[in-house]
Amino acid sequence: MVLERVEINVKDGMLAALLAALRDTGLPLLLGIDGCLAARAGGGVENPAKVILLVDWTSVAAHEAFKAMPEYTTLVAGIFPYADGAVAEHFNMA
């Protein structure tokens, strides 16, 4: 299993909207993608201008396949109006 960790910087005043977009659209969309095992998101405690998106994939290849799908464009379009950049990393999990 591979964990994708996306740290999203949130535009001022947009935290609630970003979390709502993830809850209502983004997470359900991800959970319907072949190769996605789990997806969750939450707002920062110490730094409320950050949101973490954690996605468990069967493999990096499964994530890369998702990025080639129209659903990926839908996900990005739904959350990035509220974001001020993001950093993504993958981790092999035991």
Phi, psi and omega in degrees: 000146178239131176261123172264126179245117179244117176260116185253125172277131187260135175296150180308130176076008186249007184301309182299320180293320179294313179298322177294319179297319178294312182298314188277329186234308188297308182294314176300323179297310180302316183295343177269001183268133177300129181100346176271120182267328181197156177208137179208160181212155178198159179273151180293144177274303179287329181230091183291358176271013179230145174234140175251133174244122180244125181231126175268122179246152174295329180195165174297324179300322178296320177294317179297322177298319178300320182296343178268357183268155175299332180298330178296316178299320178298316179299310181299314180298330182281335183248334187283348170297338182260354187257151176239055180099160180204154176233130180241143177218156176244145180227132172284127183254146180283000000 
